[in-house]
Amino acid sequence: MAFYTRETLPELLAEATDKSAAAYLFVGDRFLCQQASAQLEKKFLANGGMVHALDGESEDPARTISRLRSFSLLPGHQLYRISDTRLFYSKKVAKSLWSRIVAAKNENKPDTAARHLRSMMTACGLDPSKPEDDPAELGSHAWKKYFDFPHPGGDLSWLTVLLTRGLKESSTAPKTSVQDPAALLQETLEAGIPTKNILLLLAEEVDKRKRFYKYLKDRQVVVDLSVDKGAGSKAQKAQKTVLMDLINTTLKRMGKTMAPGVVEQLLDRVGFYPVAVVMETEKLCLSLGSRKQIKQEDLDGLVGRTRQEALFELTGAIGRQQLAASLAVIIRLLDNQVHPLAVIATLRNYARKLLLFKVLQQQHIYGYTPGMPANLFQRQCLPALKKNSRWKQELSGHPYALYMQFNTASNFPSTRLQQWLQLILQAEGRLKGSPFAPLTVLQHLVLSMLLVDGHNKTMTP
């Protein structure tokens, strides 16, 4: 019937009550989907009705289908909203879900990570409740077979902890005899349901090859709110547009404004996290009291950099060999309650990746030369590098980001990068078993990494 995007969403809202479909699918960032769905719900419920909120993880498809087919005794529209629906999952979305799992883990959001992990397993035919299906126990071949992307390597025992965390809530999910709920749901919609019953589906990831997705796009309504999360200029522009709209809407709703330059600082500190941007903007507005304008000092007092952004700032400063900036970021990280071992883990991963890129660029078959243009690197080097599936995960980032990391690696001799790993290991040992303060250990580490003869420096209790 119709396909809408974030830009054309107002058109859908304007004609919703006149041209209502039986089903609506919202795809994209969870918060953006919830927000758009809430706007549509408001339109439908203007003259009465109610929303039946269902969770895709615990929803019983057979019961939902039965309710959609039935006439309600209640007045007005009956909206059945299924959040985090799994109807569109497959192996194709497993890698994207894995990225979400890792990101949530790094941001210390175990509940979110556990939810995405269960979704990834279910999409690929594994049962999160069965110990024998634990992904942490899968070898490289089995991992590739189930998830259709290479094993990420390293110690994955934390996945078992996530499954244990989510087992209690997921075990309450009702069992269903429906073998293919998407197919049965499509048959139900094709046969027709009462006009006052409407299905709302919300999904962060979808396999667009699915027959049910194609049906919804052709015969019902799909609202694609996806935003490219890459590092390129086009992606960054799209991200900024979405966040600016959210900030301006929030400011207007709360009757406040922001001083020039503060918006840019807010976006820089929060990054592309729509829900966080709205929450931080609301927090700033509420802190003003009767004042109308948010100023720089308000931002500095209430909104710190996110952990991910600050850690990225640290590796960036080290890569540019900016000693003073690196030391300042270390202080800010600890002030913001980032665990010292999290800093160690970030630096270890960064050093390993730079060392890998240094070794790869020394192999003439890849055609890398220091200072080569970005377009030539993307056209000539990346295809050759990606032929080696062993490094698929390390080379899965945005092409320009990879180009910049290769440039950074070219500025350091491989022996120095190897010494970094030794220094990081020593610092980890000091954090775990010495009387030195974490700030002292981490600052000594950065000094040792960035001073040319830093590896000769020692710390003794």
C-alpha positions in Angstrom: 0.0 0.0 0.0 2.6 2.5 1.0 6.3 3.1 2.1 7.2 6.0 4.2 10.5 7.4 5.6 11.3 9.9 8.4 10.9 12.7 5.9 7.5 11.6 4.7 6.1 10.5 8.1 4.0 13.7 8.4 2.1 12.6 5.2 1.3 9.3 6.9 0.1 11.0 10.1 -2.0 13.5 8.1 -4.0 10.8 6.2 -3.9 8.0 8.8 -7.6 8.1 9.9 -8.8 8.5 6.3 -6.7 5.7 4.7 -5.9 3.4 7.6 -4.2 0.1 6.8 -4.6 -3.1 8.8 -0.9 -3.3 9.7 2.0 -0.9 10.1 5.7 -1.8 10.4 8.2 0.6 11.9 11.8 -0.1 11.2 14.9 1.5 12.7 16.3 2.9 15.9 14.1 1.6 18.8 13.4 5.1 20.2 12.6 6.6 16.8 10.2 3.7 16.1 8.5 4.1 19.5 8.1 7.9 19.0 6.6 7.5 15.5 4.3 4.7 16.6 3.1 6.9 19.5 2.2 9.7 17.1 0.2 7.3 14.9 -1.5 5.9 18.0 -2.5 9.3 19.1 -4.2 9.9 15.7 -6.2 6.6 15.8 -7.2 7.1 19.5 -8.5 10.6 19.1 -12.1 9.3 19.2 -11.5 6.5 21.7 -9.9 3.1 21.8 -6.9 1.6 23.5 -3.4 0.2 22.8 -2.6 -3.4 23.7 1.2 -3.3 24.2 3.0 -6.6 23.6 6.7 -7.6 23.8 8.1 -9.5 20.8 10.1 -11.7 23.1 7.2 -12.9 25.2 4.3 -12.5 22.7 2.3 -15.6 21.8 1.7 -15.2 18.0 -1.3 -17.6 18.0 -3.1 -15.5 20.7 -2.3 -12.2 18.9 -3.7 -13.6 15.7 -6.9 -14.7 17.5 -7.3 -11.3 19.0 -6.8 -9.6 15.6 -9.5 -11.7 14.1 -12.0 -11.0 16.9 -14.5 -8.1 17.1 -13.9 -6.1 20.3 -16.7 -5.1 22.6 -14.7 -2.0 23.5 -15.4 1.2 21.6 -12.9 2.8 19.2 -9.7 1.4 17.6 -8.0 -1.5 19.2 -4.3 -1.2 18.5 -2.0 -4.2 19.0 1.5 -2.9 19.2 4.3 -5.6 19.2 7.7 -4.1 20.2 10.9 -5.8 19.2 9.1 -8.2 16.9 11.2 -11.2 15.7 9.0 -11.9 12.6 11.7 -10.5 10.3 14.9 -12.0 11.8 17.1 -14.4 9.9 20.8 -15.1 9.5 21.1 -12.0 7.4 20.6 -9.7 10.5 22.8 -11.7 12.8 25.9 -9.7 12.2 24.0 -6.4 12.8 22.6 -7.8 16.0 26.1 -8.9 17.1 27.3 -5.3 16.7 24.4 -4.2 18.9 25.4 -6.8 21.5 29.0 -5.6 21.6 28.0 -2.0 21.7 25.6 -2.5 24.6 28.2 -4.5 26.5 30.8 -1.8 26.1 28.2 0.8 27.3 27.5 -1.3 30.4 23.9 -2.1 29.3 23.6 -5.8 30.1 19.8 -6.0 29.8 20.0 -4.5 26.3 22.9 -6.8 25.3 21.0 -9.9 26.6 17.9 -8.9 24.6 19.9 -8.6 21.4 21.7 -11.9 22.1 18.5 -13.8 22.6 17.2 -12.3 19.4 20.3 -13.3 17.4 20.2 -16.8 18.7 16.5 -17.3 18.0 16.8 -15.8 14.5 19.5 -18.4 13.7 17.7 -21.4 15.2 19.3 -21.6 18.6 17.4 -21.8 21.9 18.7 -19.3 24.5 17.4 -21.6 27.3 19.5 -24.6 26.3 23.0 -24.8 27.7 24.2 -26.8 24.6 23.2 -23.8 22.4 25.4 -21.3 24.3 27.3 -19.3 21.6 30.3 -19.1 24.0 30.9 -22.8 23.4 30.7 -22.7 19.6 33.9 -23.2 17.6 34.7 -21.1 14.6 33.1 -23.5 12.1 29.8 -23.8 14.1 29.7 -20.1 14.7 30.0 -19.4 11.0 27.4 -22.1 10.3 24.8 -20.6 12.6 25.4 -16.9 12.4 26.8 -16.5 8.9 29.8 -14.3 9.9 33.2 -15.3 11.2 33.8 -16.0 14.9 34.8 -12.7 16.6 37.6 -14.4 18.6 38.7 -13.8 22.1 37.0 -14.9 25.4 33.3 -15.0 24.9 32.4 -16.3 28.4 30.5 -13.1 29.0 27.8 -14.3 26.6 27.0 -17.1 29.1 26.6 -14.5 31.8 24.2 -12.5 29.6 22.1 -15.6 28.8 21.9 -16.4 32.5 20.8 -12.9 33.1 18.0 -13.1 30.6 16.9 -16.6 31.2 14.4 -15.9 34.0 12.5 -13.3 32.0 12.6 -15.2 28.7 11.5 -18.5 30.4 8.2 -16.9 31.1 7.5 -16.5 27.4 4.5 -18.6 26.4 5.0 -21.6 24.1 3.2 -21.6 20.9 2.3 -24.3 18.3 2.6 -21.9 15.4 5.4 -23.1 13.2 5.6 -20.0 10.9 3.8 -17.1 12.7 4.7 -14.6 9.9 3.0 -16.8 7.3 -0.1 -17.3 9.4 -0.2 -13.6 10.2 0.0 -12.7 6.5 -2.8 -15.1 5.8 -4.9 -13.5 8.5 -4.3 -10.0 7.1 -5.1 -11.1 3.6 -8.3 -12.7 4.7 -9.3 -9.5 6.4 -9.7 -8.4 10.1 -12.2 -6.1 11.7 -11.6 -2.5 10.5 -11.2 -1.2 14.1 -8.3 -3.7 14.8 -4.9 -2.5 13.7 -1.5 -4.2 14.1 1.6 -2.1 14.8 5.0 -3.9 14.5 8.3 -2.3 15.7 11.7 -3.8 14.7 15.2 -2.5 14.8 16.4 -5.0 12.2 14.6 -6.7 9.3 15.5 -9.1 6.6 13.9 -7.4 3.6 14.0 -10.6 1.6 11.3 -12.0 3.9 8.0 -12.7 2.2 6.1 -11.0 5.0 8.1 -7.8 4.7 7.4 -7.7 1.0 3.7 -8.2 1.6 3.6 -5.4 4.2 5.4 -3.0 1.9 3.1 -3.8 -1.1 -0.2 -4.2 0.7 0.0 -2.5 4.1 2.4 0.2 5.4 6.1 0.2 6.1 7.7 3.2 7.8 11.5 3.0 7.5 13.2 5.2 10.1 16.7 3.7 9.6 19.6 6.1 9.9 23.1 5.3 8.5 25.4 5.0 11.5 28.6 5.2 9.5 31.4 7.7 9.8 31.2 9.2 6.3 30.0 12.8 5.7 26.7 11.7 4.3 25.9 9.5 7.3 27.1 12.1 9.7 24.8 14.7 8.1 21.8 12.4 8.3 22.5 11.6 11.9 22.8 15.3 12.8 19.5 16.1 11.1 17.7 13.5 13.1 19.2 14.6 16.4 18.6 18.3 15.7 15.0 17.6 15.0 14.7 15.8 18.3 16.4 18.6 20.2 14.4 21.3 18.6 11.1 19.4 19.3 12.1 18.9 22.9 13.1 22.5 23.4 9.8 23.7 21.9 7.8 21.4 24.0 9.5 22.6 27.2 9.6 26.2 26.2 13.3 26.6 26.3 16.2 27.6 23.9 19.9 26.9 23.6 22.7 29.4 23.3 24.7 29.4 20.1 27.2 26.6 20.0 25.7 24.6 22.9 23.8 22.3 20.5 27.0 21.3 18.8 28.6 20.6 22.1 25.7 18.5 23.2 25.8 16.4 20.0 29.5 15.9 20.4 29.2 14.6 23.9 26.2 12.3 23.5 26.8 11.0 19.9 24.1 9.3 17.9 21.9 8.0 20.7 18.4 9.5 20.0 16.9 8.5 23.3 20.0 9.9 25.2 19.8 13.2 23.3 16.2 13.7 24.3 16.8 12.7 27.9 19.8 15.0 28.2 17.9 17.9 26.6 15.0 17.4 29.0 17.4 17.2 31.9 18.9 20.5 30.9 15.5 22.2 30.5 14.3 21.0 33.9 17.5 22.3 35.5 16.9 25.9 34.4 13.9 26.6 36.6 12.4 29.9 35.3 15.4 30.7 33.0 14.7 30.2 29.3 18.1 29.6 27.7 20.5 26.7 28.2 24.1 28.0 28.4 27.5 26.4 28.1 27.9 26.3 31.9 24.6 24.4 32.2 25.9 21.8 29.7 29.2 21.5 31.4 27.6 20.9 34.8 25.1 18.3 33.8 26.2 16.5 30.6 29.5 14.6 30.6 30.8 12.8 27.5 29.5 9.3 27.1 31.9 6.5 27.9 32.2 5.4 24.3 32.9 8.9 23.0 35.5 9.6 25.7 37.3 6.4 25.1 37.3 7.1 21.4 38.7 10.6 22.2 41.5 8.9 24.2 42.6 6.6 21.4 42.4 9.5 18.9 44.7 11.6 21.0 47.2 8.8 21.5 47.1 8.1 17.7 47.9 11.7 17.1 50.6 11.5 19.8 49.0 14.4 21.7 50.4 13.8 25.2 48.7 16.6 27.1 45.3 15.8 25.6 45.7 12.1 26.4 46.5 12.8 30.0 43.6 15.2 30.3 41.2 12.6 28.9 42.4 10.0 31.4 41.5 12.3 34.2 38.0 12.9 32.8 37.4 9.2 32.2 38.1 8.4 35.9 36.1 11.4 37.0 33.2 10.0 35.0 33.4 6.6 36.8 34.8 4.7 33.9 36.6 1.6 35.3 40.4 1.7 34.9 40.3 -1.8 33.4 37.9 -0.6 30.8 40.5 1.9 29.7 43.1 -0.8 29.6 40.9 -3.0 27.4 40.3 -0.1 25.0 44.0 0.6 24.7 44.8 -3.1 24.2 42.3 -3.4 21.4 43.5 -0.2 19.8 47.2 -1.3 20.0 46.4 -4.7 18.6 44.5 -3.2 15.6 47.2 -0.7 14.8 49.8 -3.5 15.0 47.7 -5.7 12.6 47.3 -2.8 10.2 51.0 -2.1 10.4 51.8 -5.7 9.5 49.3 -5.7 6.7 50.6 -2.6 5.1 54.1 -4.0 5.1 52.9 -6.8 2.8 53.3 -5.5 -0.8 50.4 -7.6 -2.2 47.9 -5.2 -0.6 49.4 -2.2 -2.4 49.3 0.2 0.6 51.7 3.2 0.6 51.8 5.9 3.4 50.0 9.1 2.4 48.0 7.5 -0.4 44.6 9.2 -1.1 41.5 7.8 0.6 39.8 7.0 -2.7 42.8 5.0 -4.0 42.9 3.1 -0.7 39.3 2.2 -0.9 39.5 1.2 -4.6 42.8 -0.6 -4.6 43.7 -1.8 -1.1 40.4 -2.6 0.6 39.2 -5.2 -1.9 42.6 -7.0 -1.7 42.6 -6.9 2.1 39.0 -8.1 2.5 39.8 -11.3 0.4 41.4 -12.6 3.6 38.4 -13.6 5.7 40.6 -14.0 8.8 40.5 -10.2 9.2 36.9 -9.7 8.2 35.8 -8.3 11.6 38.8 -5.9 11.9 38.2 -4.6 8.3 34.4 -4.3 8.7 34.4 -0.6 9.6 33.6 2.4 7.4 36.2 2.6 4.6 37.3 6.1 5.5 37.7 5.2 9.2 39.8 2.2 8.1 41.9 4.5 5.9 42.5 6.8 8.9 43.5 3.9 11.1 46.0 2.7 8.4 47.4 6.2 8.3 47.8 6.2 12.0 49.5 2.8 12.0 52.0 4.0 9.4 53.2 6.6 11.8 54.5 4.0 14.3 57.2 1.3 13.9 55.9 -2.2 14.6 58.4 -2.6 17.4 56.9 0.4 19.2 53.4 -1.0 18.8 54.6 -4.3 20.2 56.1 -2.4 23.2 52.7 -0.8 23.7 51.2 -4.2 24.3 53.9 -5.0 26.8 53.3 -1.7 28.6 49.5 -2.2 28.7 50.0 -5.7 30.2 52.3 -4.3 32.9 49.8 -1.5 33.7 47.0 -4.1 34.0 49.1 -6.0 36.5 49.7 -2.9 38.5 46.0 -2.1 38.6 45.2 -5.5 39.9 48.0 -6.0 42.3 49.9 -2.9 43.3 49.3 0.0 45.8 49.5 2.6 43.0 46.4 4.8 42.4 44.6 4.0 39.1 45.2 7.6 37.9 49.0 7.2 38.5 49.1 3.9 36.7 47.1 5.1 33.6 49.0 8.3 33.3 52.3 6.5 33.6 51.1 4.2 30.9 50.3 7.0 28.5 53.6 8.7 29.2 55.4 5.5 28.5 53.5 4.9 25.2 54.0 8.4 23.8 57.5 9.2 25.0 60.1 7.8 22.6 62.1 6.1 25.4 59.0 5.5 27.4 59.5 1.7 27.5 62.6 2.2 29.5 60.7 3.9 32.4 59.7 1.7 35.3 57.4 1.9 38.3 58.4 0.2 41.5 56.2 0.1 44.7 
